[in-house]
Amino acid sequence: MSTALVPEARATTAAALPTFNNAQAWDARAMASSSEWIHHFSADELADIEAAIPHAKARGASLVHMTTADFPLPRLAPVLARLHDEVHSGRGFVLLRGFEAQRHTIEEAAIAFRGIGAYFGQAVSQNGKGHVLGHVKDLGLDYAAPTTRGYQTTAELKFHTDGGDSVALLCLRPARSGGKSRIASSTTVWNEIVRRRPDLAEVLQQPYYLSRWGEVGPGEKPWVASPLFTPWGGRMIAWFVASAINKGQDLPGVPKLTAQQREAMEWVNAIADEDGIRLDMEFRVGDMQIVSNHSIMHSRTEYEDWDRFEDKRHLLRLWLSSDRGPALPPHSTQAFQGPTASGRPNGINVPGVPLVAPLDAC
């Protein structure tokens, strides 16, 4: 769909729909001209991290269940508490820069990433294998296959959200070329759709059917129904995974998308990809990006990778659920992920599959 979107007259009026003027509704031009969303670790903060890695190892801390007590950061912890609130109650994202990942083994880098992640929430499973530590790496899989996830390929990823309250990435190795990270405020996207096409904004609040990628237990449906945008608690809560919706069309029991539903999805991605709404960032080795799934959509450009598997683009990933996350509509947990013990989104849990944190991409 062309990004030259032309408003059309419809019976629905924008006045009948909520819009939001809050910290989540940011302008990409302002963000691109600012560095306030990048936190450069100070020498003291890096010393905290370097000391916490052997502490966690000596303590026998589990990558699956690691807590802040396993990874003490006396000088960095107050900074991370402030950044946690920025992710969940403010603009919705932060980039942490300066960790020297190349100086560490993958186990040590994973411990540091997992330890810092613990300050942003509880790590939850990202797939049907129970992985709380994910690997974003090309495995040579066909993205068109029903159960292939985009992070296992070099393909361009359209704008989407992930599971948990937030998603975190650590760059271990960049691609040969491409693979640029892109984010957009889903609140700003919503506001623009209300302004230009309020009829489609109404459609986005209707149930859509999303594939569960075959990651289900016995007797569970292979799909879930959910609205994509829900006003809740004075803000907009978004859950948008177009690839899961499209793959869900082939599942038994799933109604076919209407023309309006397809058009609404196209508008979401097209507006998110517009100059002034989309914020691009290049990942450097050691960069850690944390974004709220409820107010930020993220994407990635297609990339060209290195020939040797060990040299290929490699990011570690966490899905994190936080007790201090925003108020959520019931379907955010009940429809798909289920709740954690504290009622937050609980990732992809297949009954009988234990949580694990593999150090190899698989």
C-alpha positions in Angstrom: 0.0 0.0 0.0 1.3 3.4 -0.8 2.1 5.7 2.1 0.4 8.5 0.2 -2.8 7.9 2.1 -5.8 10.0 1.1 -8.6 10.7 3.6 -12.0 9.6 2.4 -15.4 10.8 3.7 -17.1 8.2 6.0 -20.1 8.2 8.2 -18.0 7.8 11.3 -16.6 11.1 12.7 -13.3 11.6 14.5 -15.2 13.4 17.3 -16.8 10.1 18.3 -13.4 8.5 19.0 -10.8 9.2 21.7 -7.4 10.6 20.9 -4.5 11.0 23.2 -2.2 13.9 24.1 0.2 12.2 26.5 3.9 11.1 26.8 3.2 8.0 24.6 2.1 10.2 21.6 5.5 11.4 20.6 6.7 12.9 17.3 9.6 11.2 15.6 11.2 14.4 14.3 11.6 15.7 17.9 13.0 12.3 19.0 15.4 12.2 16.1 16.8 15.6 17.0 17.3 14.6 20.6 19.4 12.1 22.5 17.3 12.0 25.6 16.2 8.4 24.8 19.8 7.2 24.7 21.4 6.4 28.1 25.2 6.1 27.9 26.5 4.0 30.7 29.0 6.0 32.9 32.3 4.4 34.0 30.8 3.8 37.5 27.7 2.1 36.0 29.8 -0.1 33.8 31.9 -1.0 36.8 28.6 -2.1 38.5 27.8 -4.4 35.6 31.3 -5.8 35.4 31.2 -6.6 39.1 27.7 -8.1 39.0 28.5 -10.7 36.3 31.0 -12.7 38.4 28.7 -12.2 41.5 25.8 -13.8 39.6 28.0 -16.7 38.4 29.4 -17.3 41.9 25.9 -17.3 43.3 24.8 -19.9 40.7 22.0 -17.5 39.5 19.7 -19.0 36.9 19.2 -17.2 33.6 15.6 -18.4 33.8 14.7 -17.0 37.2 17.3 -14.3 37.7 16.3 -11.4 40.0 17.7 -8.0 40.9 19.2 -9.6 44.0 21.3 -11.9 41.8 22.6 -8.9 39.9 23.2 -6.0 42.3 23.8 -2.6 40.7 24.2 -0.1 43.6 24.9 2.9 41.3 23.0 1.9 38.2 19.8 0.6 39.9 18.3 4.1 40.5 18.9 5.0 36.9 17.2 1.8 35.7 14.2 2.5 38.0 13.8 5.9 36.3 14.1 4.3 32.8 11.7 1.6 33.7 9.1 4.3 34.4 9.9 6.0 31.1 9.3 2.7 29.3 6.0 2.0 30.9 4.6 5.4 31.7 6.5 7.8 29.5 7.6 7.7 25.8 7.8 3.9 25.9 11.4 3.2 24.9 15.0 3.6 25.8 18.4 2.6 24.3 21.2 1.7 26.7 24.7 2.2 25.2 28.2 1.4 26.2 28.2 -2.2 27.4 31.3 -3.9 25.9 29.7 -7.1 24.9 32.6 -8.1 22.7 34.8 -8.5 25.8 32.6 -11.2 27.2 31.6 -14.8 26.4 28.1 -15.2 25.3 27.2 -16.6 28.8 28.6 -13.5 30.4 26.8 -11.2 28.0 23.6 -13.1 28.6 24.0 -12.8 32.4 24.5 -9.0 32.0 21.6 -8.6 29.7 19.4 -10.8 31.9 20.5 -9.1 35.0 19.7 -5.6 33.7 16.4 -7.0 32.3 15.4 -8.0 35.8 15.2 -4.3 36.7 12.5 -3.9 33.9 10.4 -7.0 34.8 10.0 -10.8 35.0 11.3 -12.7 31.9 8.6 -14.8 30.3 8.6 -17.4 27.6 8.8 -16.2 24.0 7.9 -19.4 22.2 6.5 -22.9 22.5 9.9 -24.2 23.6 9.8 -22.2 26.8 12.7 -19.9 25.9 13.0 -16.9 28.2 16.2 -15.9 26.5 15.6 -15.6 22.8 18.0 -15.4 19.8 17.2 -13.2 16.9 19.3 -14.8 14.2 18.8 -16.1 10.6 18.3 -19.9 10.7 17.7 -20.2 7.0 14.0 -20.8 7.5 11.2 -19.9 5.1 9.2 -17.0 6.5 6.2 -18.1 4.4 5.9 -21.3 6.3 3.0 -21.3 8.8 5.1 -21.8 12.0 8.2 -19.7 11.0 8.7 -16.6 13.1 10.3 -13.5 11.4 13.2 -13.3 13.8 14.5 -16.6 12.4 15.0 -15.0 8.9 16.7 -12.1 7.2 13.3 -10.8 6.0 12.0 -7.3 6.5 9.6 -7.3 9.5 6.6 -5.0 9.3 5.6 -3.0 12.4 4.3 -5.2 15.2 4.3 -5.7 18.9 5.6 -8.7 20.9 4.5 -10.5 24.1 4.9 -9.4 27.7 4.8 -5.7 28.8 8.1 -4.9 27.1 10.7 -6.4 24.7 14.4 -6.0 25.2 17.2 -6.6 22.7 21.0 -6.8 23.1 23.1 -6.5 20.0 26.0 -9.1 20.0 26.8 -8.7 16.2 25.3 -6.5 13.5 24.5 -7.6 10.0 26.8 -7.0 7.0 24.3 -4.4 5.9 20.7 -3.5 6.7 18.8 -4.8 9.7 18.0 -1.2 10.9 15.7 -1.1 13.9 12.5 1.1 13.5 10.0 2.0 16.1 6.8 4.1 16.1 4.4 5.3 18.7 1.2 3.2 18.3 -0.6 6.0 20.1 0.5 8.5 17.5 -0.5 6.0 14.8 -3.9 5.7 16.4 -4.4 9.5 16.6 -3.5 9.8 12.9 -6.0 7.1 11.8 -8.7 8.8 13.9 -7.9 12.1 12.1 -7.7 10.7 8.6 -9.9 7.6 8.6 -12.1 7.4 11.7 -14.1 4.6 10.1 -11.0 2.4 10.1 -10.2 3.4 13.7 -13.5 1.8 14.6 -12.6 -1.4 12.7 -9.3 -1.7 14.6 -11.3 -2.0 17.8 -13.1 -5.0 16.5 -11.8 -8.6 17.1 -9.1 -9.9 14.8 -8.0 -13.5 14.7 -4.3 -14.2 15.2 -2.4 -17.5 14.7 -0.7 -18.9 17.8 2.1 -20.3 15.5 1.2 -23.9 16.5 2.6 -23.1 20.0 -0.4 -24.4 21.9 -1.2 -27.2 24.3 -3.7 -30.1 23.8 -7.3 -28.9 23.3 -6.3 -25.3 22.9 -7.4 -23.3 19.8 -4.7 -22.5 17.3 -5.8 -18.9 17.2 -6.9 -16.1 19.5 -9.3 -13.3 18.9 -8.5 -9.8 20.0 -9.0 -6.1 19.1 -5.8 -4.4 17.9 -6.3 -1.0 19.6 -8.2 -0.6 23.0 -8.6 2.6 24.9 -7.9 1.7 28.6 -6.9 3.5 31.7 -6.6 6.9 30.0 -4.3 5.7 27.3 -4.3 3.6 24.1 -3.2 -0.1 24.5 -2.1 -1.7 21.2 -1.5 -5.3 20.2 -0.7 -5.5 16.5 0.9 -8.6 14.8 -0.1 -8.5 11.1 1.9 -11.7 10.2 0.0 -13.6 12.9 -3.3 -12.3 11.5 -2.5 -13.2 7.9 -1.3 -16.7 8.9 -4.4 -17.1 11.0 -6.5 -16.9 7.8 -5.5 -20.5 7.0 -6.6 -22.0 10.3 -10.0 -23.8 10.7 -12.7 -21.8 12.4 -11.2 -18.4 11.6 -13.5 -16.0 9.7 -12.1 -14.3 6.6 -10.9 -10.8 7.0 -13.2 -8.2 5.5 -12.0 -5.6 3.0 -12.2 -3.0 5.7 -10.2 -5.0 8.2 -7.4 -5.5 5.6 -7.4 -1.8 4.8 -7.2 -0.9 8.4 -4.2 -3.1 8.9 -2.5 -1.6 5.9 -3.1 1.9 7.2 -1.5 1.0 10.6 1.7 -0.2 9.0 1.8 2.6 6.4 1.3 5.4 8.9 3.8 3.8 11.3 6.4 3.8 8.4 5.9 7.5 7.6 8.6 10.1 8.0 7.9 12.0 11.2 6.2 9.0 12.8 8.9 6.3 12.3 12.1 6.6 14.3 15.2 4.7 12.9 18.1 3.6 15.0 21.3 1.6 14.2 22.3 -1.0 16.7 26.0 -1.0 17.8 27.6 -4.0 19.5 26.5 -3.9 23.2 23.4 -1.7 22.6 20.3 -2.7 24.7 16.9 -1.5 23.4 13.9 -1.8 25.7 10.4 -0.9 24.3 6.9 -1.1 25.7 4.7 -3.4 23.7 1.6 -1.5 24.7 2.6 1.9 23.2 5.4 1.1 20.7 5.4 -0.9 17.5 8.8 -2.0 16.1 10.0 -3.3 12.8 13.3 -4.1 11.0 14.6 -3.6 7.6 15.7 -6.6 5.5 19.4 -7.3 5.9 22.3 -9.0 4.2 24.2 -11.3 6.5 27.7 -12.6 6.8 28.5 -16.0 5.3 29.7 -17.9 8.4 27.0 -18.8 10.9 29.1 -17.7 13.8 29.5 -14.2 12.2 25.8 -13.7 11.4 23.7 -10.9 12.9 22.9 -11.9 16.4 20.6 -10.2 19.0 19.6 -11.6 22.4 16.0 -11.0 23.3 13.8 -10.8 26.4 10.1 -10.5 26.9 9.5 -8.8 30.2 6.4 -8.4 32.3 6.4 -5.8 35.0 4.2 -5.4 38.1 4.5 -1.6 37.5 3.3 -1.8 33.9 0.2 0.1 32.8 -3.4 -1.0 33.4 -4.5 -3.5 30.8 -7.8 -4.6 29.3 -8.7 -8.2 30.3 -8.1 -9.6 26.8 -4.4 -8.6 27.1 -3.9 -11.6 29.3 -7.0 -13.8 29.1 -7.2 -14.0 25.3 -3.7 -15.2 24.6 -0.8 -15.2 27.1 -2.5 -15.8 30.3 -1.5 -13.9 33.5 1.6 -14.1 35.6 1.1 -14.6 39.3 0.8 -10.8 39.6 -1.7 -10.6 36.7 0.7 -9.4 33.9 1.0 -10.8 30.4 2.8 -14.2 30.7 4.3 -15.0 27.3 3.8 -18.2 25.4 3.2 -21.0 27.8 2.6 -24.5 26.5 1.5 -26.9 29.3 4.3 -29.3 30.3 7.1 -27.3 28.6 9.6 -26.0 31.2 11.3 -22.6 31.0 14.8 -22.6 29.6 17.4 -20.0 28.6 19.5 -21.5 25.8 22.9 -19.9 24.9 22.7 -21.1 21.3 20.3 -19.9 18.6 17.9 -22.7 17.9 
